[in-house]
Amino acid sequence: MTPAQRKYDQDFIASLRRMAKNIEPRSRQLSDTLKLAAERLDALSSAAPVEPAPQLAQDGQAIHQPASNKPDQAHA
């Protein structure tokens, strides 16, 4: 999960909680459902590892790291 995805999840979870609070006087069942959904999404989002942000060069392009820093044994 990227930091941007984590931020989106956090914003979405906060929105669900606000909606639950606003709708509670009219529908307790819907409010409880929104609260439960927010709790479950929060647990799932918190369990996912956050990938480090990519390193950017001065021109703003991502710096791609090689898959391995070991020399290729086939050429030896």
C-alpha positions as CSV (number, residue, x, y, z in Angstrom):
1,M,0.0,0.0,0.0
2,T,1.4,3.4,-0.9
3,P,1.2,6.4,1.5
4,A,-1.4,7.9,-0.8
5,Q,-3.6,4.8,-0.6
6,R,-3.2,4.9,3.2
7,K,-4.2,8.6,3.3
8,Y,-7.3,7.8,1.1
9,D,-8.3,5.0,3.5
10,Q,-8.0,7.2,6.5
11,D,-10.1,9.9,4.9
12,F,-12.7,7.4,3.8
13,I,-12.9,5.9,7.3
14,A,-13.2,9.4,8.9
15,S,-16.0,10.1,6.4
16,L,-17.9,6.9,7.4
17,R,-17.6,7.8,11.0
18,R,-19.0,11.3,10.4
19,M,-21.9,9.9,8.4
20,A,-22.6,7.5,11.2
21,K,-22.7,10.3,13.7
22,N,-25.0,12.5,11.5
23,I,-27.5,9.7,10.7
24,E,-27.7,8.2,14.2
25,P,-30.8,10.3,15.3
26,R,-32.7,9.0,12.2
27,S,-31.5,5.4,11.9
28,R,-29.6,3.6,14.6
29,Q,-29.2,0.5,12.5
30,L,-27.6,2.3,9.6
31,S,-25.4,4.3,12.0
32,D,-24.2,1.0,13.6
33,T,-23.5,-0.5,10.1
34,L,-21.4,2.5,9.1
35,K,-19.5,2.4,12.4
36,L,-18.8,-1.3,11.9
37,A,-17.7,-0.8,8.3
38,A,-15.3,2.0,9.5
39,E,-13.8,-0.3,12.2
40,R,-13.2,-3.1,9.8
41,L,-11.7,-0.9,7.1
42,D,-9.5,0.7,9.7
43,A,-8.3,-2.7,10.9
44,L,-7.6,-3.9,7.3
45,S,-5.8,-0.7,6.4
46,S,-3.7,-0.7,9.5
47,A,-2.6,-4.3,8.9
48,A,-1.3,-3.5,5.4
49,P,2.4,-2.6,5.1
50,V,3.1,0.9,3.8
51,E,5.6,1.0,0.9
52,P,8.3,3.6,1.2
53,A,7.8,6.6,-1.1
54,P,9.9,6.3,-4.2
55,Q,13.1,8.3,-4.4
56,L,12.9,11.1,-7.0
57,A,15.6,12.5,-9.1
58,Q,16.0,16.3,-9.5
59,D,13.7,16.2,-12.6
60,G,10.9,14.6,-10.6
61,Q,11.3,11.1,-12.2
62,A,11.4,8.0,-9.9
63,I,14.8,6.5,-9.5
64,H,14.5,2.8,-10.3
65,Q,16.5,0.5,-8.1
66,P,17.9,-2.8,-9.6
67,A,16.2,-5.9,-8.5
68,S,19.4,-7.3,-7.1
69,N,22.9,-5.8,-6.4
70,K,24.6,-9.2,-6.9
71,P,26.6,-9.6,-10.1
72,D,25.2,-12.1,-12.6
73,Q,26.9,-15.4,-12.2
74,A,26.2,-16.5,-15.8
75,H,28.8,-14.0,-17.2
76,A,31.7,-15.3,-14.9
